[in-house]
Amino acid sequence: MSGAISFADCDLKDAKIVFFGVPYDSTTCFRPGTRFGPDSIRDASYNLENYDLFLKKTTGGIADMGNVTPTTNYEEIREEIGSFFAVMGKRFPVVAGGEHSITPLIVEQVKKIHKNMHVLILDAHLDFREKYMGSSHSHACSTRRTSEIVGIENVTVIGVRSASEAECEEANLEYFTSFKVKSKLKEVCERIKEINDDIYLSIDMDCFDPSFAPGVGNPEFYGLSPFEVRTIIESIGNMVGFDVVETNPLFDKGNTSCLAAKLIQEIVLRV
């Protein structure tokens, strides 16, 4: 690990919020390298002031537990994530990936604490395949696996602009395309405000248009802007944890890592 995230200011025993990384990208189907995401986000965080000019708050109460042990085995990653949650207890989790296949594993753990939970996913892809390239734990199956944990009625995906025909036919879940967000942003935000359950947020960095976040595993054009994503985040009520996944520093000059670090900082200031 290259060091703690810049706004991690305390030990675990004193922390309310815990950050850790999951450097896993073993089901990558296009551009490998998201395993380097957690440390690239940490590096980028040193560009940020701890004080947020707009929220008028300073980050605090955050511990960085480091990264889970790197492995290419999905079941080993599940065990590693479970062991981290066993240590951190009921503290607010902030997880950096790694590919999107890690999200169901985190949701499994958070669901043990928050029984009535809705998962809000920002993603360019529907990721509702049963299997992809022979694996049911592919990043392309992450939404489907998550829906099996919390119930399909408790999953909402925002920013979608890519899916297979079979996914569109099978995905009986709530989702909003990026075109819907751009034309009806207020309506989408009002829908989020209607969710009364605890909300777990998963941000796949490819939800952004590649002009803002080129360093991802599977870029898709016609994406969201940082201001649109910020507005969506502002609409979330009782957030109980979040992840930021699919940052791939091998395919840009730090843009995506900087945006991911800024997102993490802004969200923890709202907790």
C-alpha positions in Angstrom: 0.0 0.0 0.0 1.3 3.5 -0.9 0.0 5.0 2.4 -3.2 6.0 4.1 -5.8 8.1 2.3 -5.0 11.8 3.1 -8.1 12.5 5.2 -7.7 9.4 7.4 -7.0 11.1 10.7 -7.4 8.5 13.4 -6.8 5.0 14.6 -9.6 2.4 14.2 -10.6 2.5 17.8 -11.5 6.2 17.5 -13.0 6.1 14.0 -16.6 6.4 13.0 -15.8 5.8 9.3 -13.4 3.1 7.9 -11.8 3.1 4.5 -10.2 0.1 2.9 -9.2 -1.2 -0.5 -10.0 -4.3 -2.5 -7.3 -4.7 -5.2 -9.2 -7.4 -7.2 -9.8 -7.5 -11.0 -9.7 -11.2 -11.9 -12.8 -11.2 -14.1 -11.8 -8.2 -16.2 -13.0 -8.6 -19.8 -11.6 -5.5 -21.5 -8.9 -3.4 -19.7 -7.2 -4.9 -16.6 -5.7 -2.7 -14.0 -8.5 -1.8 -11.5 -6.5 -3.7 -8.9 -4.3 -0.6 -8.8 -7.4 1.6 -8.1 -7.3 1.7 -4.3 -3.7 3.0 -4.0 -4.1 5.4 -6.9 -7.1 6.9 -5.1 -5.0 7.2 -2.0 -2.3 9.0 -3.9 -4.8 11.3 -5.6 -6.3 12.2 -2.2 -3.2 14.2 -1.3 -4.2 16.8 -3.8 -7.3 17.6 -1.8 -7.8 20.1 1.1 -9.4 18.4 4.1 -11.9 21.3 4.2 -14.8 21.4 1.8 -15.6 24.9 0.6 -19.2 24.2 -0.3 -20.2 22.0 2.6 -18.1 24.1 5.0 -16.9 21.0 6.8 -13.6 19.3 7.5 -13.1 15.6 7.2 -12.5 13.7 10.4 -13.1 10.4 12.3 -11.8 8.3 9.5 -9.4 5.3 9.7 -7.7 3.6 6.8 -7.3 -0.2 7.3 -5.3 -0.7 4.2 -6.0 -3.2 1.5 -7.3 -6.8 1.7 -4.7 -9.3 0.7 -4.5 -9.5 -3.1 -5.7 -12.7 -4.6 -7.2 -13.9 -7.8 -9.6 -16.2 -6.0 -13.1 -14.9 -5.5 -13.9 -17.0 -2.4 -10.6 -15.8 -0.8 -11.7 -12.2 -1.5 -15.0 -12.9 0.2 -13.2 -14.2 3.3 -10.8 -11.3 3.3 -13.7 -8.7 3.1 -15.6 -10.6 5.8 -12.5 -10.5 8.1 -12.2 -6.7 7.6 -15.8 -6.3 8.6 -15.4 -8.5 11.6 -12.7 -6.1 12.8 -14.4 -2.8 11.9 -17.7 -3.8 13.4 -20.6 -1.5 12.9 -18.6 1.5 11.7 -19.5 3.1 8.4 -17.6 1.4 5.5 -16.0 3.1 2.6 -14.5 0.6 0.1 -12.4 1.3 -3.0 -12.0 -1.2 -5.8 -11.1 -3.1 -7.7 -13.7 -4.3 -10.1 -17.5 -4.2 -9.5 -17.7 -7.9 -8.7 -16.6 -6.9 -5.1 -19.9 -5.1 -4.4 -22.1 -8.1 -3.7 -19.5 -9.3 -1.2 -19.6 -5.9 0.6 -23.4 -5.9 0.5 -23.4 -9.3 2.1 -21.6 -7.9 5.1 -23.6 -4.6 5.4 -26.9 -6.5 5.1 -26.0 -8.3 8.4 -26.2 -5.0 10.2 -28.9 -3.2 8.2 -31.7 -5.6 7.5 -33.9 -3.2 5.6 -31.5 -2.0 2.9 -31.8 -0.5 -0.6 -28.8 -0.6 -2.9 -28.3 2.3 -5.2 -25.9 1.7 -8.0 -24.4 4.3 -10.4 -23.2 2.4 -13.4 -23.0 2.6 -17.2 -23.9 -1.1 -17.4 -26.8 -3.0 -16.2 -24.6 -5.9 -15.1 -27.5 -8.3 -14.8 -26.1 -11.3 -16.6 -26.4 -14.7 -14.9 -22.9 -15.6 -16.1 -20.3 -13.9 -18.2 -17.2 -15.7 -19.6 -18.1 -18.7 -17.6 -18.3 -17.0 -14.2 -21.3 -16.1 -12.1 -19.1 -13.8 -10.1 -18.0 -11.6 -13.0 -18.2 -7.8 -12.8 -20.9 -8.2 -15.5 -23.1 -10.0 -13.0 -22.7 -7.7 -10.0 -26.2 -6.1 -10.1 -27.8 -9.6 -10.4 -25.8 -11.0 -7.5 -26.6 -7.9 -5.4 -30.3 -8.3 -6.2 -30.2 -11.9 -4.9 -28.9 -10.6 -1.5 -31.3 -7.7 -0.9 -34.2 -8.5 -3.2 -34.6 -7.2 -6.7 -37.2 -4.6 -5.5 -34.5 -3.1 -3.3 -32.0 -2.3 -6.2 -32.0 0.8 -8.3 -29.4 1.5 -11.1 -28.7 4.9 -12.4 -26.7 6.0 -15.5 -27.2 2.9 -17.6 -26.5 3.1 -21.3 -25.2 -0.4 -22.0 -26.8 -3.9 -21.7 -27.4 -7.0 -23.6 -30.8 -7.8 -25.1 -31.2 -10.7 -22.7 -30.4 -8.5 -19.7 -33.1 -6.0 -20.8 -35.6 -8.8 -21.1 -34.7 -10.4 -17.7 -33.9 -7.3 -15.6 -37.2 -6.7 -13.8 -35.6 -4.0 -11.7 -35.7 -0.2 -11.5 -33.2 1.6 -13.6 -32.7 5.0 -15.1 -30.6 5.5 -18.3 -28.1 8.3 -18.5 -30.5 9.9 -21.0 -33.3 9.9 -18.4 -30.9 11.5 -15.9 -30.0 14.3 -18.3 -33.6 15.1 -19.3 -35.3 14.4 -15.9 -32.7 14.8 -13.2 -35.1 16.3 -10.7 -37.5 13.4 -11.2 -34.8 10.9 -10.7 -33.7 12.6 -7.5 -37.2 12.8 -6.2 -37.5 9.0 -6.7 -34.3 8.5 -4.6 -35.8 10.7 -1.8 -38.8 8.4 -1.7 -36.6 5.5 -0.6 -37.2 5.1 3.2 -34.8 2.2 3.8 -31.1 2.4 4.7 -29.2 3.0 1.4 -25.9 1.4 0.4 -24.4 3.3 -2.5 -22.1 1.7 -5.2 -20.4 4.0 -7.6 -18.9 2.4 -10.7 -16.6 5.1 -12.1 -17.8 4.2 -15.6 -21.1 5.9 -14.7 -19.3 9.1 -15.7 -18.7 10.0 -19.3 -15.2 9.0 -20.3 -14.4 12.7 -20.9 -14.5 13.1 -17.1 -13.3 9.6 -16.1 -11.3 7.9 -18.9 -9.4 5.5 -16.5 -12.0 2.7 -16.1 -12.2 -0.9 -17.2 -15.1 -0.6 -19.6 -15.7 3.0 -20.7 -19.1 4.0 -22.3 -19.8 7.3 -23.8 -23.0 9.4 -23.3 -22.3 9.3 -19.5 -23.0 11.4 -16.5 -21.2 14.5 -15.4 -19.7 15.1 -11.9 -22.3 17.7 -11.2 -25.1 15.3 -12.1 -23.6 12.6 -9.8 -23.2 15.1 -7.0 -26.8 16.1 -7.3 -27.9 12.5 -7.1 -25.7 11.9 -4.0 -27.3 14.9 -2.4 -30.7 13.2 -2.7 -29.7 10.2 -0.7 -31.1 10.0 2.8 -29.8 7.5 5.3 -26.6 6.1 3.7 -25.0 3.2 5.6 -21.9 2.7 3.4 -20.6 3.0 -0.1 -18.0 1.7 -2.5 -16.2 3.4 -5.4 -15.1 0.8 -8.0 -13.6 0.3 -11.4 -10.9 3.1 -11.2 -8.1 2.0 -13.6 -5.1 4.3 -13.3 -3.3 2.6 -16.3 -5.6 4.3 -18.8 -5.4 8.0 -17.9 -3.1 10.6 -16.2 -4.8 10.5 -12.8 -8.0 12.2 -13.8 -10.3 9.3 -12.7 -8.4 8.7 -9.4 -8.7 12.4 -8.5 -12.4 12.3 -9.2 -12.8 9.2 -7.2 -10.9 10.7 -4.2 -13.0 13.8 -4.4 -16.2 11.8 -4.4 -15.1 9.8 -1.4 -14.2 12.9 0.5 -17.5 14.7 -0.3 -19.6 11.6 0.6 -18.0 11.0 4.0 -18.6 14.7 4.8 -22.3 14.0 4.4 -22.4 11.0 6.7 
